[in-house]
Amino acid sequence: METRTALVTGAAQGLGQEFAVALAGRGYRVAGLDLVPQPETAAKILDYVELTADVTDETQVCQGLERVIDRFGTLHVVVNNAGVYPAKPFEDTSVEEWRRIMRVNLEAPFLVTRAALPYLKAAGWGRVVNIASAAVLTAPPTMVPYVASKMGLIGFTRSLAAALAPYDITVNAIAPSMVRTATAERTVGADGGFEHVRDRQAVPRTQEPSDLVSTLLYVVDEGSGFLTGQTLNVSGGSAFL
């Protein structure tokens, strides 16, 4: 079987790094795209293409994908993981902050997926995975723009799944709880944020990046071709569907 190739955005640390390493461990050739260099991720993966680019910049995204194809020749999996999640009262949110959250969390998956689509079609098989959030179900009042962006991403997932099914390309989303990452520890998880979320989960611990690996590998698996347009809620029972 042909060796699969995967692109992971936001791969410098946290969940993106965990996903990149897990895919490499399953035999995928992996490229990571992030706004900052990715030395830690690159050190953990033998054959890794490190792309330093802005996911909201169409030109940079297209140039990065060209590098992936030049190196690996093909692309099969796209994981739209990059995101931002500032928390503040709605009335204090500026128009610029709203637009930035929408650009990173919703427009960037559109740009990356659209740029990757010709390569996925050429491969004859593909998986697109969008990282949403269980916040769309729990609706924290201090994260209105974030929740709106992730709900939009779920709609994007559903409609795109219908559009790409004829090409043997599935599109699904994974909705985690608050994951313990370095970024979350400095922001939403600080000052009791992790404890607040954990107290509302059925599973009484903070979610780690490793808790989402098995779900990602299931979604991208060769045998998961009948799963598309779905949002998998992996949030420790913070909400039940």
C-alpha positions in Angstrom: 0.0 0.0 0.0 1.2 3.5 -0.8 2.7 5.4 2.1 0.3 8.1 3.2 1.2 11.7 3.7 -0.4 14.1 6.3 -0.4 17.8 6.9 -1.0 19.1 10.4 -1.5 22.8 11.2 -0.5 24.2 14.5 2.1 21.5 14.8 4.8 23.3 16.9 3.4 22.2 20.2 0.5 20.9 22.1 -2.3 19.0 20.3 -0.8 19.6 16.9 2.6 18.1 17.9 0.9 15.1 19.5 -1.1 14.5 16.3 2.0 14.9 14.1 4.0 12.4 16.2 1.1 9.9 16.3 0.6 10.0 12.6 4.4 9.5 12.0 4.2 6.5 14.4 1.6 5.0 12.2 3.8 5.2 9.2 2.6 8.5 7.7 5.0 11.0 6.2 4.2 14.2 8.0 4.4 17.9 7.3 3.7 20.5 10.0 2.6 24.1 9.4 2.9 26.7 12.1 3.4 30.4 12.6 6.6 29.6 14.6 9.5 27.2 14.0 8.9 23.6 15.1 12.2 22.2 16.4 10.6 20.0 19.1 8.2 18.4 16.7 10.9 18.0 14.0 13.2 16.3 16.5 10.5 13.6 17.2 9.8 12.7 13.6 12.4 11.2 11.3 11.2 12.5 7.9 9.4 15.7 8.6 8.7 18.8 6.5 8.6 21.9 8.7 6.6 24.7 7.2 6.8 28.1 8.9 3.8 30.0 7.6 0.6 31.9 8.5 -2.5 29.7 8.0 -4.5 32.8 7.3 -2.3 33.8 4.4 -3.4 32.1 1.2 -0.1 32.6 -0.6 2.0 31.2 2.3 -0.4 28.2 2.6 -0.1 27.4 -1.2 3.6 27.8 -1.1 3.8 25.4 1.9 1.7 22.8 0.2 3.9 23.0 -2.9 6.9 22.2 -0.7 5.1 19.2 0.7 4.3 17.9 -2.8 7.9 18.5 -3.9 9.2 16.5 -1.0 6.6 13.7 -0.8 4.8 13.7 -4.1 1.4 13.4 -2.7 -1.0 14.3 0.1 -3.8 12.2 1.8 -4.6 13.7 5.2 -5.2 17.3 6.3 -5.6 18.1 10.0 -6.9 21.6 10.6 -5.7 22.0 14.2 -4.4 25.6 14.4 -6.6 27.8 16.5 -6.9 30.7 19.0 -9.1 30.8 22.0 -9.0 34.1 23.9 -11.6 34.6 26.7 -13.1 37.9 27.6 -16.6 39.4 28.1 -18.5 39.8 24.9 -18.9 43.5 25.3 -15.2 44.0 25.6 -14.4 42.1 22.3 -13.2 44.4 19.6 -14.1 44.0 15.9 -10.4 43.3 15.2 -10.4 40.5 17.9 -13.6 39.0 16.4 -12.1 39.0 12.9 -8.8 37.5 14.0 -10.6 34.6 15.8 -12.7 34.0 12.7 -9.7 34.1 10.4 -7.7 31.6 12.3 -10.4 29.3 13.5 -12.7 29.3 10.4 -11.1 30.9 7.4 -7.8 29.2 7.8 -9.3 25.6 7.5 -11.1 26.8 4.4 -7.8 28.1 2.9 -5.8 25.1 3.8 -8.4 22.6 2.7 -9.1 24.4 -0.6 -5.4 24.5 -1.4 -4.9 20.8 -0.5 -8.0 19.6 -2.4 -6.4 19.1 -5.8 -3.7 16.9 -4.2 -6.3 14.9 -2.3 -8.3 14.3 -5.4 -5.2 13.4 -7.3 -4.3 10.8 -4.6 -7.8 9.3 -5.1 -8.4 9.1 -1.3 -8.4 11.6 1.5 -9.2 12.5 5.0 -9.9 16.0 6.3 -10.1 16.4 10.1 -11.1 19.7 11.7 -10.5 20.3 15.4 -13.6 21.9 16.7 -14.5 22.2 20.5 -17.0 20.9 23.0 -17.4 24.6 23.9 -20.1 24.6 21.1 -22.1 22.4 23.5 -21.3 23.9 26.8 -21.3 27.6 25.5 -19.0 29.4 28.0 -20.2 33.0 28.2 -16.7 34.5 28.0 -15.9 32.8 24.7 -18.6 34.0 22.3 -16.4 34.6 19.2 -14.6 31.3 19.8 -17.8 29.3 20.1 -19.2 31.0 17.0 -16.1 30.2 15.0 -16.1 26.5 16.1 -19.8 26.2 15.3 -19.0 27.5 11.9 -16.3 25.0 11.5 -18.8 22.2 12.3 -21.1 23.5 9.6 -18.1 23.7 7.2 -17.4 20.1 8.1 -20.9 18.8 7.3 -21.4 20.6 4.0 -17.9 19.9 2.8 -18.3 16.2 3.6 -21.3 16.1 1.2 -19.3 17.9 -1.5 -16.3 15.6 -1.3 -17.8 12.2 -0.7 -17.8 11.3 -4.4 -14.0 11.6 -4.4 -13.5 9.1 -1.5 -12.6 12.0 0.7 -14.1 12.1 4.2 -14.5 15.2 6.3 -15.0 15.0 10.1 -14.5 17.1 13.2 -13.2 16.3 16.7 -14.5 18.3 19.6 -12.3 18.2 22.7 -12.8 19.6 26.1 -10.1 22.0 27.5 -6.9 20.3 26.7 -3.8 20.8 28.9 -1.3 22.5 26.6 1.3 25.2 27.2 -0.9 27.8 25.6 -4.0 26.8 27.6 -2.0 26.9 30.8 -1.1 30.5 30.1 -4.6 31.5 29.0 -8.0 29.9 29.5 -6.7 27.2 31.9 -5.0 29.7 34.2 -6.6 30.9 37.4 -8.8 27.9 37.9 -9.9 27.4 34.3 -8.9 23.7 34.1 -10.6 23.0 37.5 -13.8 24.8 36.3 -14.1 22.6 33.2 -13.0 19.4 35.0 -15.8 19.9 37.6 -18.3 19.8 34.8 -17.0 16.6 33.2 -18.1 13.1 34.0 -14.4 12.1 33.8 -12.8 13.8 36.7 -9.5 14.9 35.2 -8.1 17.4 32.8 -7.9 16.3 29.2 -4.4 15.7 27.8 -3.3 15.8 24.1 -2.8 12.0 24.2 -6.5 11.5 25.0 -7.4 12.6 21.4 -4.8 10.5 19.5 -6.9 7.3 19.2 -9.9 9.3 17.9 -7.7 11.0 15.2 -6.2 7.7 14.1 -9.7 6.2 13.9 -11.0 9.0 11.8 -8.1 8.9 9.3 -8.0 5.1 9.2 -8.5 3.3 5.8 -11.5 1.5 7.3 -13.3 4.7 8.3 -14.5 5.6 4.8 -18.2 5.4 5.8 -17.7 8.0 8.5 -18.1 11.5 7.2 -19.7 14.8 8.2 -19.6 13.9 11.8 -18.4 15.7 14.9 -16.9 13.4 17.5 -17.4 14.8 21.0 -14.3 13.7 23.0 -14.8 15.8 26.1 -14.9 13.6 29.1 -18.6 13.7 29.3 -18.9 17.5 29.6 -21.9 17.2 27.3 -23.9 14.3 26.1 -25.3 14.1 22.5 
